[in-house]
């Protein structure tokens, strides 16, 4: 055990004023090994139970317990080091679980604190992944269903020697098929790939290429084609002279003066006719939409 004052025997005048009498200094707490922490933790819990809650000694004793048992957090966090998350973040959320365990631990039950605390620490880390790892936010109900579907899928795939259908998954999990389908769709929101990521190769596109190159996009000529189809019945309803004016103006791209000469009208008359015809067509298009 490191050379530190005993939790129960340290003289009050040997400790800083901010450290309650009988407790180790902060530097001593951080130097305690995991084995020493297992021996000192029960002693500190006894002291914690005897102190008035909210007092300075109670708060300091609680802090000592947290500092001494941080090795439990690091131990639990290492189990998730394969995940795409920073170790410091996992230690922070795991420490929250450690504090919860300290506040809820009852030494009288005869359970070792480490065995009691680890599920709290691991639970907080798992909750951290559940709440932050999804690329698209989905309800917690579906996040939890994803785990059940994954386990059921592995079990049924082993038994059936093929991928199970949604109906078989629903029967296995005793759920409605619609709920299983919803969960399967939600699984797609767990991770997301960059549009610049290379796509999987297939026979049609052996060179692969970026995902973005295979995504559909809106054809700029689509709206024009739709407008043409919508205009056809409106154009058929126009008088012959009105259709000819439109053809000369937009088909032959003639000026109003040239149209007036071709039809024996004045330029002012052509301008008024074009304004009336276009307003009529515009109103008809709006009614169609």
Number of C-alpha atoms within 10 A of each C-alpha: 10 9 8 14 16 12 16 13 11 16 13 13 9 12 16 12 9 10 17 17 19 19 24 23 20 15 9 15 19 14 16 19 14 14 9 13 22 16 11 16 19 15 13 19 19 13 18 18 12 10 15 11 11 9 9 14 20 18 16 19 20 18 16 20 22 21 17 22 26 18 15 21 25 18 14 20 22 13 10 16 12 7 11 9 14 10 14 11 13 24 23 16 20 28 24 16 22 27 19 15 20 19 10 11 16 16 13 7 7 7 11 14 18 15 10 16 22 19 15 21 28 24 16 22 25 16 14 16 16 14 14 13 16 16 12 14 13 15 11 11 9 19 19 12 20 21 13 14 21 13 12 18 20 14 15 17 14 12 11 10 9 11 15 18 15 19 15 16 22 19 13 14 15 10 12 13 17 12 14 24 16 13 22 17 12 18 20 13 15 16 10 10 10 9 13 11 11 15 17 12 11 9 7 7 11 9 12 15 15 15 15 14 13 12 8 7 8 7 8 8 9 10 11 11 11 10 12 12 11 15 16 10 11 14 16 10 10 14 10 10 11 17 15 15 22 19 13 16 17 11 10 11 12 16 14 20 14 17 22 18 13 12 12 10 14 14 16 12 12 23 14 10 16 17 11 13 17 13 12 13 15 14 10 15 14 8 8 9 6
